[in-house]
Each structure stands twice: as structure tokens, then as C-alpha cells.
Amino acid sequence: MKVTIDPAATAAPYEQLRAQIADQARSGRLPVGYRLPTVRGLADDLGLAANTVAKAYRALEADGVVETRGRNGTFVAAAGDAAAREAAAAALAYAERARRLGLDRAAARAAVEDAIRAAYAAP
């Protein structure tokens, strides 16, 4: 696993770490089942606080990219399946909420496109 933290970057160190691990897991450079370094070990290697690494690992776990197996460690999960399930659930929840708000399909789609455009334009 190769991770670098740029102290001059606008993104917080935990976000840089989260994004790099997620990218490597989703691209297959980190295979499913790969055991990530311990929080303290990675923090020492990168010169970060353990809480910073722990925050990144928690975010990755919430996103379904990794799974923690207690004292056995943190492992790359089958992220594609988890991500697809979570995206489908979020899309369904949004569609139901948009319908309750009285939006027609075109307005609901336009709101999603605006949100996607904003999210993917962010650094």
C-alpha cells in the first residue's frame, strides 16, 4: 500500500488518506482481504496522529471499503458490492423524498445532476 500525505494540500490529512486507500481498493491495487496496517503503525509511518488515521479508517468502514474484524485488524472489503448497495439505497431514499416533496421526475433528476456536478467538482 502506497500512501503519501501532502501537508500543503487543501484536503485534510485524514481525507487524503481515506481517498487514497479507497481509490486503491476500488481499483484493485489493494485486493479484497488485504490487511491494512494498524492505526498506530500507519500513523507512525506517515507522521500523523493516531486519531487522524482512525478517523480515515472509520470513514472507509462507513463507506463499505474496509471492514474491521476486532483484534484481527482492518481488511479491504468487497467494496464494489457494498458501494453499489449503499448507492441504491440512497437513490431510493432520495426518490421517495423527492416524490413526497411534490417534485416531478425532471426536477428530481435536475437536483441530482446539480448535486453530482458539485460533488465531483470539489477537490
C-alpha positions as CSV (number, residue, x, y, z in Angstrom):
1,M,0.0,0.0,0.0
2,K,1.4,3.3,-1.1
3,V,0.1,6.5,0.6
4,T,1.5,10.0,0.7
5,I,0.2,12.9,2.7
6,D,0.8,16.4,1.2
7,P,0.8,18.9,4.1
8,A,0.3,21.8,1.7
9,A,-2.9,20.2,0.2
10,T,-6.3,21.8,0.8
11,A,-7.7,18.4,1.8
12,A,-7.3,17.4,5.4
13,P,-4.8,14.6,6.0
14,Y,-7.5,12.1,7.1
15,E,-9.3,12.9,3.8
16,Q,-6.2,12.4,1.7
17,L,-5.6,9.1,3.5
18,R,-9.2,8.0,3.1
19,A,-9.3,8.9,-0.6
20,Q,-6.0,7.2,-1.5
21,I,-7.0,3.9,0.3
22,A,-10.5,4.0,-1.2
23,D,-9.0,4.5,-4.7
24,Q,-6.5,1.7,-4.3
25,A,-9.2,-0.7,-3.0
26,R,-11.7,0.2,-5.8
27,S,-9.0,-0.1,-8.5
28,G,-7.9,-3.5,-7.2
29,R,-4.4,-2.3,-6.3
30,L,-5.4,-3.3,-2.8
31,P,-7.2,-6.7,-3.2
32,V,-10.2,-7.8,-1.2
33,G,-8.9,-9.3,2.0
34,Y,-5.8,-7.2,2.1
35,R,-4.9,-6.4,5.7
36,L,-4.3,-2.7,6.3
37,P,-1.6,-1.6,8.7
38,T,-2.6,-0.9,12.3
39,V,-3.8,2.6,13.1
40,R,-0.7,3.3,15.2
41,G,1.7,1.7,12.7
42,L,0.4,3.7,9.8
43,A,0.3,6.9,11.9
44,D,3.9,6.4,12.7
45,D,4.9,5.7,9.1
46,L,3.1,8.8,7.8
47,G,3.9,11.1,10.7
48,L,0.2,11.6,11.6
49,A,-1.7,11.4,14.9
50,A,-3.3,8.0,15.5
51,N,-6.7,9.7,15.7
52,T,-6.2,11.0,12.2
53,V,-5.7,7.5,10.8
54,A,-8.5,6.1,13.0
55,K,-10.9,8.8,11.5
56,A,-9.9,7.8,8.0
57,Y,-10.4,4.1,8.8
58,R,-13.9,4.8,10.3
59,A,-14.9,6.7,7.2
60,L,-13.7,3.9,5.0
61,E,-15.6,1.4,7.1
62,A,-18.8,3.6,6.9
63,D,-18.3,3.6,3.1
64,G,-18.0,-0.2,3.0
65,V,-14.4,0.0,1.6
66,V,-12.9,-1.8,4.6
67,E,-14.1,-3.9,7.5
68,T,-12.7,-4.2,10.9
69,R,-12.5,-7.7,12.4
70,G,-11.8,-6.8,16.0
71,R,-8.3,-7.6,17.2
72,N,-7.6,-9.3,13.9
73,G,-7.3,-5.9,12.1
74,T,-8.8,-3.9,9.3
75,F,-9.2,-5.5,5.8
76,V,-10.3,-4.4,2.4
77,A,-13.9,-5.4,1.9
78,A,-15.7,-6.3,-1.3
79,A,-16.2,-2.6,-1.8
80,G,-18.0,-2.7,-5.1
81,D,-20.9,-4.7,-3.8
82,A,-21.2,-2.6,-0.6
83,A,-20.9,0.7,-2.5
84,A,-23.5,-0.4,-5.1
85,R,-25.9,-1.4,-2.3
86,E,-25.4,1.8,-0.4
87,A,-25.8,3.9,-3.6
88,A,-29.0,2.1,-4.5
89,A,-30.4,2.6,-1.0
90,A,-29.5,6.3,-1.1
91,A,-31.1,6.7,-4.5
92,L,-34.3,5.0,-3.4
93,A,-34.5,7.2,-0.3
94,Y,-33.9,10.3,-2.4
95,A,-36.6,9.3,-4.9
96,E,-39.1,8.7,-2.2
97,R,-38.3,12.0,-0.5
98,A,-38.5,13.9,-3.8
99,R,-41.9,12.4,-4.6
100,R,-43.2,13.4,-1.1
101,L,-41.9,16.9,-1.7
102,G,-44.0,17.0,-4.9
103,L,-41.1,17.2,-7.3
104,D,-41.8,15.8,-10.8
105,R,-39.2,13.4,-12.3
106,A,-37.4,16.1,-14.3
107,A,-37.0,18.3,-11.2
108,A,-35.8,15.4,-9.1
109,R,-33.2,14.4,-11.8
110,A,-32.1,18.0,-12.1
111,A,-31.4,18.2,-8.4
112,V,-29.4,15.0,-8.5
113,E,-27.4,16.3,-11.5
114,D,-26.6,19.5,-9.7
115,A,-25.5,17.7,-6.6
116,I,-23.3,15.3,-8.6
117,R,-21.8,18.2,-10.5
118,A,-21.0,20.0,-7.2
119,A,-19.6,16.8,-5.5
120,Y,-17.4,15.8,-8.3
121,A,-16.1,19.3,-8.9
122,A,-14.9,19.5,-5.3
123,P,-11.2,18.8,-4.7
